Amino acid sequence: MVRSAVDVWRRAGLVGVTAMAAGSCADQGTSCPGCDTVVIAATGEPPSLLPPLVYETVGRDIGDLVFERLATLAPEGASIDTAAYRPGMAASWERVDSLSWRFHLRPNARWHDGRPVTAEDVVFSFEAYADAAVGAVAQSSIAGQMTASAEDDSTVLVRFRRGGTEQLYDATHHVRVFPKHVWDSIPRAEWPADTSLARLVGSGPYRPVSWTRGQHFILAADTAGKQPPEIRRLIWRFARDADAALNLVLAHEADLMESIGTPDRVARVAADSGYRTRPYPAANYGFLAFRHRDARGRPHPTLSRREVRRGLTQVLDRQGLARAFLGPGTEVPPGPMSQLLWIWSDDIDVLEFDSAAGRSVLRSASAGPPIDILVPSTSPTRRQFAQAIQEAWRRVGVPSTVTAVEFTVFQERLAEGRFDAFIGAYGDEPSPRGLADQWSRSGWGVLNHGRYANPSFDSLLDAATAARDVPSARRLWHQAMDTLTADAAAIFLYAPVNVAAVHRRLENVSIDPFSWLSGLPDWGVSSEPR
């Protein structure tokens, strides 16, 4: 029989946690069939779970089960497609005019403390996200861009400063709603230091039970006036790093892990009969960026030349490197995007591996100083890519070096433009608009650290952002990506898949790659030993 995480905790005598976690599992067999508790191995611990203050993935995972948005974008939905949104806290909505949307809250919606959810809670949440004293990650997307007002207790009007095709996305994606009656009396500047579990009151399918800092966090299904999920209790065990989290899985002390990691780690989990491995597209991509210009706008003596950048790209077997380092399913992205982004297409042009063609245009580069590739020392994967690229360039006569620095130093050097090239990784949101910060002229001083600029790309990006239907927008985005490819703006290296570890007793497992546990309330638990 296959042991479950909760059974291991019980047998190890972890009484304090087990009393809360095991529930009906105490008298069941060693495989714990039908156990309604699930343990998640998490890398790191969120500093806060108050929605405006959450900026990392573990906090997002917990928050998505406790707090609600007005609506949610369906997996694989295009952010400009208004038909791709599903009800959340709002049961329905409609466009009022070119600048306004009206949302009707779910009838009988309640906070976990029993108080009714009102339009004033939504207004309060929008205002909090916009407040500089709170410092929400999404502040720039709210402040000065949109306002919310209550038309009555259950109706909210969201009004925008300017027209646009992603208003429904902006009104729903950035803000998770939390209760005014709990937080209004506390000065907003004090919110980051507030550690009270009692104030983490939401309206989602689960409510917080306990938080032992440095060890674990527990949620229980909210059963008041609704059909509860089959999985009644969730426990996050906080591990210091990915290796420690994996060890929890391999020791059968956790049922779930978001991303196992490298192919050799995946193989270790796949060899354990207690788990399934579940691949799904990751919301990030990796790239080698060139410094096109320095902070004063002066072009790089070598890398500002288009033909050199194309040659440096063509001599790399990017697909071979991506699969070797990150495993099956990893793709070479056709531009700056993950496999999740709705504009991804195999029809976008890419520079194919052609060592002979690349070599022929790199003779002048071989006479210049070595190209230094900057990487963060905290990322073994990026260092592997840098060393492989260094070797490929060496074979065609282009000298290069690899410099690994602490992550804080890495960020400082990027901001100051002190690099020739660097290997970076960006995470996607459902909207491709973030590409402006990363690759357009307007992104200088934001995320476009290499100071790349191409007026044709910028023009296509503006047109794609303004397109009013999915086919037109997709065509324009593809043209923008073709422009980046032709210009060899960067070397787009990998768009990976994550592979989750899932205990075999869990059923109906579906994963939304942008929030991998958001579908958990609909999962089930097998009643049979596995």
SEMIRO-765849 format. One record per residue: residue in one letter; z, y, x of N, C-alpha, C in turn. Coordinates in steps of 0.2 Angstrom, whole numbers, plus 5000, padded with zeros to 4 digits. Example, Ala and Ser with C-alpha at 12.3 -4.5 7.8 and 13.67 -1.06 7.14 Angstrom:
BEGIN
A503949725066503949785062503949845066 S503549895064503649955068503950005064 
END
This chain:
BEGIN
M500049945004500050005000500050065004 V499750125002499750185005500350225004 R500650255009501250295007500950365005 S501350395001501250465000501650515004 A501550575004501950625008502650625005 V502650624998503350634995503750574997 D503450514996503850454998504150455005 V503650485010503950485017504550535017 W504450585014505050635014505650605011 R505650565005506150535002506550485007 R506050445010506350385015506650415021 A506350475023506650505029507350545028 G507550545021508150575020508150645019 L507550685018507550755017507750775010 V508450765009508750775002508650834999 G508650895003508650955000507950974997 V507450955001506750964998506550914993 T506750844995506550794990506850804983 A507450824983507750834976507350884972 M507050934975506550974971505850944971 A505650904976504950884976504850824973 A505250774973505050704972505050694964 G505550724960505550724953505450644951 S504950634947504850564945504650514950 C504550534956504350484961504950444964 A505550454962506150424966506150354965 D505950324959505950254958505350214958 Q504850254961504150224961504050184968 G503450144968503350104974503150154980 T503050114985502950154992502350194991 S501850174987501250214987501250274982 C501850284978502050334974501450354969 P501150294965500650314961500850354955 G500450404953500650444947501150504949 C501350504956501750554958501450624956 D501850674953501550734951501750794956 T501950774962502050824968501550814973 V501250864976500750864981500950914987 V500950884993501150924999500550945003 I500551005005499951035008500151055015 A499751035020499951055027499551115028 A499951165030499651235031499751255038 T499251295041499251315048499551395047 G500151405049500451475048500751485042 E501151535041501551555035501351625034 P501251645027501051715025501651755026 P501651815029502151865029502351885022 S501951895017502051915011501651875006 L501851874999501451844994501351894988 L501551954989501352014984500652024985 P500252024980499552024980499252074984 P499352134984499052184988499152174996 L499652144997499852135004499652075008 V499252025004499051965006498351975010 Y498351955016497751965020497451895023 E497851845023497651785026497651725021 T497351665023497151615019497651575015 V498251565019498751525016499051575010 G499151635011499451675006498951685000 R498251685002497751684996497851624992 D497851564996497951494992498551494987 I499051514989499651514985499551574979 G499351634981499251684977498751664971 D498251634973497751614968498051564962 L498551534963498851494958499451524955 V499651584957500251624954499951684950 F499551714953499251774950498551774948 E498351814943497651814940497251874942 R496651864942496151924942495951934935 L495651984933495351994926494851944925 A494451924930493851874929493751844936 T493451784936493251754942492551744943 L492251744949491551724950491451654951 A491051624947490951544948490651534955 P490851474957490651454964489851454964 E489551474969488851484970488551534966 G488951574962488651624958488451684962 A487951724960487751784963488251844961 S488451884965488951934964488651984959 I487951994959487652044954487452014947 D487551944947487451914940488051914936 T487951954931488551964926488651904922 A488251854921488351794918488651744922 A488851754928489151704933489851714933 Y490151754929490851764929491251724923 R491851704925492251664920492851704918 P493151694912493751724910494351714915 G494751764916495351754919495951784915 M496251834917496751874913496351904907 A495751924908495351944903494951894899 A495051894893494651834889493951854888 S493751924888493051944887493052014890 W492452044890492252104893491552124891 E491452194891490752214890490652284894 R490052294895489852364898489852414893 V490152474894490252524890489652574891 D489552594897488952634899488852624907 S488452664910488252644917488852654922 L489352684920489952684924490652654922 S490552614916491252594913491152524910 W491652484911491752414908492352414905 R492352374899492952364895493152294895 F493852284896494152214897494652204891 H494552144888495052124883495452074886 L496152084886496552034889496651974885 R496851924888496951854884497551864879 P497351844873497951844868498551804870 N499151834869499751794870499851784878 A499551824882499651814889500351834891 R500651794895501351804897501451794904 W501951844907502251834913502651774914 H502751744920503251694920503951704918 D504151764918504851784915504851794907 G504251774904504251774897503951844894 R503951894898503751964895502951964894 P502751994889501951994888501652034893 V501052014895500552044900500252104896 T500252164898499952224895499452254899 A499052294896498552334899498852384904 E499452404903499852444908499952404915 D500052344914500152304920499552304925 V498952304921498252304925498152374928 V498352424924498252494927498752504933 F499352474932499852484938499552444944 S499252384943499052354949498452384952 F497952414948497452454951497652514955 E498152544953498452604956498852584962 A499152524962499452504968499052484974 Y498452454972497952434977497652494980 A497652554976497252614979497752654983 D498452644983498952684986498952674993 A498852724997498952715005499652695007 A500152705003500852685005500852615005 V500452575001500552505000500052475006 G499552505008499152475013498752415011 A498552405005498152345003497552345007 V497352275009496652265012496152295008 A496152285002495652314997495652384995 Q496052424999496152494997495552534997 S495152525002494552565002494052544997 S494052484994493652464988493852494982 I494452514981494752544975494852614975 A495152644980495352714980494652754980 G494652804976494052844975493452814973 Q493452744971492852714969492952694962 M493552674959493652654952494352674950 T494352684943495052694940495152644934 A495752624933495852584926496252624922 S496152624915496552654910496652614904 A497252614901497352574895497152604889 E496752574885496552604879496952584873 D497352524874497852504870498252444874 D498752414871499152364874498752304877 S498152294875497752234877497052254879 T496852314880496252334882496252384888 V495852364893495852404899495052434900 L495052494902494352524903494352534911 V493952504914493852524921493152564922 R493352624925492752674926492652684933 F491952684935491752694942491552764944 R491552774950491352844952490652854952 R490252794953489552794954489252734951 G488652734949488352674946488252624952 G488052564950487952504955487852444951 T487552394955487452324952488052274953 E488552294956489052244957489752274954 Q489652314949490252344946490752284944 L490452234940490952184938491252144943 Y490952134949491252104955491752144957 D491652214958492152254961492752264956 A492652264950493252264945493652204945 T493352144947493752084946493952054952 H493552054958493652024964494252044968 H494352114968494852134973495552134971 V495652144964496352154962496652094958 R497152064961497552014957498152054953 V498252044947498652084943499352054944 F499852104944500552084945500952134940 P501552114939501952154933502252214935 K502052264931502352334932503152334931 H503352294926504152304925504552274930 V504252234935504552204941504552254947 W504052284948503952324954503952394953 D503952424947503852494946504452534949 S505052504949505652534951505752534958 I505352504962505452494969504952544973 P505152584977504652624981504152584984 R503552604984502952564986502952554994 A503252604997503252605004503752545007 E504252525002504652475004504452405002 W503852394999503552334996503452285002 P503152305008503052255013503752225016 A504252255015504952225018505252185013 D505052185006505352155001505252075002 T505852035002505751965003506051924997 S506151964991506451934985505951884982 L506151824982505751774978505651784971 A506251814968506251824961505751874958 R505551914963505051964961504351944961 L504251884963503551854964503351824957 V503351864952503151844945502451854943 G502151804941501451804940501251784933 S500651764931500451744925499951684926 G499951654932499451594933499851534931 P499451474933499751414931500351384935 Y500551414940501151394944501551454945 R502251444946502751494947503151474953 P503351524958503751504963504451474962 V504651424966505251394965505751414971 S505451404977505851414983505451434989 W505751464994505351485000505851485006 T505851425010506251425016505851445022 R505951505024505551535029505551485035 G504851485038504751445043504651365042 Q504851345036504751275034504351265028 H504451285022504051265016504151315011 F503651315006503651355000503451304994 I503751314989503751264983503551304977 L502951284973502751304967502851254962 A503051274955503151224950502651244944 A502351204941501951214935502251254930 D501951314927502251354922502151314915 T502651294912502551254906502651284900 A502851354900503051394894502351404890 G502351374884501851394879501151374881 K501051324886500351304888500351234890 Q499751204890499651134893499751134900 P500251104903500351114910499851074914 P499751084921499351044925499650974926 E499250924927499550864929499950854935 I499750894940500150904946500650964945 R501250934944501750984942502151024948 R502051004954502451034959501951034966 L501951094969501651094975502051124981 I502051084987502451104992501951124998 W502051185001501651205007502151185013 R501951145018502351145024501951185029 F502351225032502051275037502051245044 A501551235047501451215054501251265059 R501451265065501351315070500651325071 D500251265071499551275073499151215070 A498551215071498151165067498251095069 D498451085076498651015078499350995075 A499751035074500451015070500251005063 A499851035060499651025053499350955052 L498850945057498550875057499050825058 N499550835062500050775063500450765057 L500550815052500850805046500450755042 V499750765042499350725038499350655041 L499250645047499150575050499850535050 A500450575049501050545048501250535041 H500750545036500850545029501350585026 E501450645029501950695027501650745023 A500950745022500550795018500050755015 D499850785009499250755005498650785006 L498650855008498050895008498050935015 M497450945017497350995023496751025022 E496751095022496051135021495551115025 S495651115032495051105036495351065042 I495051005043495350955048495150985055 G494551005056494251035062493750995065 T493750985072493150955075493050885073 P492450865075492250795073492750735075 D493050745081493450695083494150695079 R494350755077494950755072494750725065 V494150745063493950715056493850635057 A493650615062493650535063494350505063 R494850545065495550515065495750505058 V495650555054495850555047495350505043 A494750505044494350455041494550385042 A494850375048495050305049495650285046 D495950325042496650315039496450295031 S496650235029496450215023496750255017 G497250295019497650335014497250395012 Y496750415015496450485014495650475013 R495450525010494650535010494550605013 T493950605017493750675019493250705015 R493350765013492950805009492550865012 P491950855014491650915017491450965012 Y491451025013491151085009491051145013 P490551185011490351235016490951285017 A490951305023491451355026491151425024 A491651475023491451545022491451585028 N491151555033491151595039490551575043 Y490351615048489751605053489951635059 G489651605065489751625071489151655075 F489151695079488651725082488751755089 L488251765093488351805099488051875098 A488451925099488151995098488052025105 F487552065105487352095111487652175110 R487752205116487852275116487252305117 H486952335112486352375112486452445115 R487052475113487152545116487952545118 D488052595122488752595123489052655119 A489752665120490052715115489752785115 R489352805120489052865121488252865118 G488052805116487452795113486952775118 R487152765125486652745130486452675129 P485752655130485552585129485752545135 H485952485133486052435139485452425143 P485552425149484952415154484552355153 T484852295150484452235149484452215142 L484952215138485052195132484752235126 S484552295128484252345123483552325122 R483252285126482552265126482452205121 R482052215116481952165111481652105114 E481152105119480852045121481352005125 V481852035128482351995132482851965127 R483051995122483451965117483151905114 R482451915112482151855109482051795114 G481951815120481951755125482651725126 L483151765126483851735127483951685121 T483751705115483851665109483351605109 Q482751605111482351555111482451495116 V482851505121482951455126483651415124 L483951435118484451395116484351345111 D484551285111484451235106485051245102 R485051295097485651315093485851255088 Q485351215086485551165081485851115085 G485651095091485951045095486651065096 L486751125098487451145100487951145094 A487651175088488051175082488351115080 R487851065080488050995078488550965083 A488450975089488850945094489550965094 F489651035093490251065093490651055087 L490251065081490551075075490451015070 G489950965072489950905067489350915062 P489250855059488650855054488750905048 G488250925046488250975041488251055043 T488351065049488351125052487651145053 E487451215051486751235051486751295056 V486151315058486051375062485851425056 P486251475055486151525050485551565050 P485151575045484551615045484751695045 G485251715048485451775048486251775048 P486551835047487251845047487551825041 M487651755040487851735033488151665034 S488651645030488851575029488451535024 Q488451475024488151435019488251445012 L488851485011489051495004488751555001 L488451605005488251665003487651654999 W487551684993487051664988486351684991 I486251724996485651744998485351695004 W485751645005485551595010484951565008 S484451545012483851515011483451485017 D483151435016482751405022482151435023 D481951485018481351515018481351575023 I481951595025482051655030481851635037 D481451675040481251665047481751655052 V481751605056482151605062481751595068 L482051615074481751605080481851535083 E481351495083481451425085481551415092 F481851355094482051335100481351325104 D481251365109480551355113480751385120 S480951335124481151355131480651385135 A480051355134479451385138479251455136 A479251465130479151535128479651585130 G480251565129480851605131480851625139 R480751565143480751575150480151625152 S479651625149479051675151479251745150 V479751765146479851835145480551855148 L480851805152481551825155481551835162 R480951835165480951845172481251915174 S481151965171481452025173482252025172 A482451985167483151985166483551945171 S483151905174483451865180483551905186 A483251965186483352005192483952055191 G484252055185484752105184485452075185 P485952115184486652085185486752035180 P487251995181487451945176487651975170 I487451935164487751955158488351925156 D488851965155489551935154489651925146 I489851865145489951845138490751845137 L490951885132491651895131491851845125 V492451815126492651765120493451775120 P493751765114494451755114494751695116 S495251695120495551635123495851585118 T495951615112496251575107495751535103 S495151535105494651495101494251445106 P494451385106494151335111493351335109 T493251335102492551325100492151385103 R492351445102491951495105491851495113 R492351465116492251455123491751405125 Q491751355121491251295122490551325121 F490451365116489751395115489651435120 A490051475123489951525128489751485134 Q490051435136489951395142489251355141 A489051335135488451305134487851355135 I487951415132487451465133487351485140 Q487951495144487851515151487451455154 E487551395153487151345156486451345155 A486251355148485551365146485251425149 W485551475150485251535153485151525160 R485651485163485651475171484951435172 R484851385168484251345169483551385169 V483551445165482951485165483051545170 G483551545174483551595179483951655177 V484351655172484651715170485451705171 P485651745176486351735178486851765172 S487451735171487951755166488551735168 T489051765165489751745166490151735160 V490751705159491051695153491751725155 T492051775151492651805151493051785145 A493651755146494051735140494751775141 V494851815135495451855135495851845129 E496551865129496951865123496651905117 F496751875111496451905106496451985105 T497052005106497152075106496752115111 V496752095117496252125122495552115120 F495352055117494652045114494552105109 Q494952115104494852165099494752235102 E495252245107495152315110494552325114 R494352275117493652285121493052295116 L493052255111492552265106492552335103 A493152365101493152425099492952485104 E493052465110492852515115492152505118 G491852455116491152435119491152415126 R491752385128491752355135491552285135 F490952265134490652205135489852205136 D489552155138488852145138488652105131 A489052055130488952015124489651985122 F489651965116490351925114490151875109 I490551825108490451775103490951795097 G490751805092491151825086491051775080 A491551785075491451745069491751795063 Y491351795058491451835052491551795046 G491951815042492051775035491651815030 D491351775026491051805020491451815014 E491351865010491551875003490951854999 P491051844992490451824988489851874988 S490051934990489451994990489252004997 P488552004998488352025005488352095007 R488652135003488652205005489052215012 G489452175014489852185020489352185026 L488752165025488252165031488152235033 A488252285029488152355031488652365037 D489252345036489852365041489652325047 Q489352265047489252225053488652245057 W488052265053487452265057487052325056 S487252375051486852435050487152495054 R486752545054486952605058487652635055 S487752625049488352655046488952615048 G488852555051489452515054489652525061 W489352575064489552595071490252625070 G490752595074491452615073491852575068 V491452525065491852485060491852415063 L491252375061491252305064490552295068 N490152345068489552345072489652365079 H490052325082490252335089489752345094 G489152305093488652315098488152375097 R488352415092487952475090487252455089 Y487052405086486352395084486152445078 A485552465079485252505074484552495073 N484252485067483552475065483452505058 P483152565058483052605051482752555046 S482252515048481952465043482452425040 F482852395044483452345041483852385037 D484052445039484552485035484152505028 S483552515028483152535022483152475017 L483052415020482952355016483652335013 L484152345017484852335015485052375009 D484852445009484952485004484652464998 A483952444998483552424993483852364990 A484052314994484352254991485052264988 T485452304990486052324987485952354980 A485352394979485252424973484852384968 A484552334970484152284966484552264960 R484252264954484652254948484552184945 D484152144948484152074946484152024952 V484351964951484451914956483851904960 P483251884957482651874961482451934965 S482451994963482252054967482752064972 A483352054971483852064976483752014982 R483751954980483651894985483051904989 R482451934986481851944990481951994995 L482352054993482452104998482952085003 W483452045001483952025007483551975012 H483151935009482751895014482251935019 Q481951995016481652035020482052065026 A482652085024483152115028483352065034 M483452005032483551955037482951935041 D482351935039481751925043481751985048 T481952045046481952105051482452095057 L483052065055483552055060483251995065 T482951945062482751895066482151915071 A481651955068481151975073481352025078 D481952055077482252105082482752075086 A482852005085483351975089484052015089 A484252045084484852085084485452055087 A485451985086486051945088485751875088 I486151825091486051755091486451725086 F486251705080486651675075486651605077 L487351585078487451515081487651455076 Y488051475072488251415067488551445061 A488451405056488751405049489051345047 P489651335048489951265048490151245041 V490351175041490651155035491351135036 N491751145032492451125032492551055030 V492951015033493150955030493850945028 A494050935022494650935020494950865020 A495550855021495950795021496250785014 V496050735010496350725003496650655002 H497250655000497550594999497150554993 R497150484994496750454989497050444982 R497650464981497950464974497750524970 L497450574973497150634970496450624967 E496350644961495750624957495450694955 N494850694953494450754950494550814955 V494450794961494550854966493950894966 S493950954965493350994966493651054970 I493251084975493451134979492951194979 D493251244977492851314978492951334985 P492451344989492451354996492751424997 F492751474992493051534993493751534992 S494051484989494751474987494851404986 W494951364991494951294991495351264986 L495951294984496451264980496451294973 S495951334971495951374965495851324959 G495451264960495351214955495951164954 L496451174958496951114958497251104951 P497351154947497651144940497251094936 D496651084938496251034934496150964938 W496550954943496550894947496950844943 G496850784945497350734942497650684948 V498050644946498450594950498350524948 S498150484952498050414950498650384948 S498650334943499250304941499250234944 E498750214949498750154952498850154959 P499250104962499250114970498650104973 R498550144979497950144983498050104989 
END
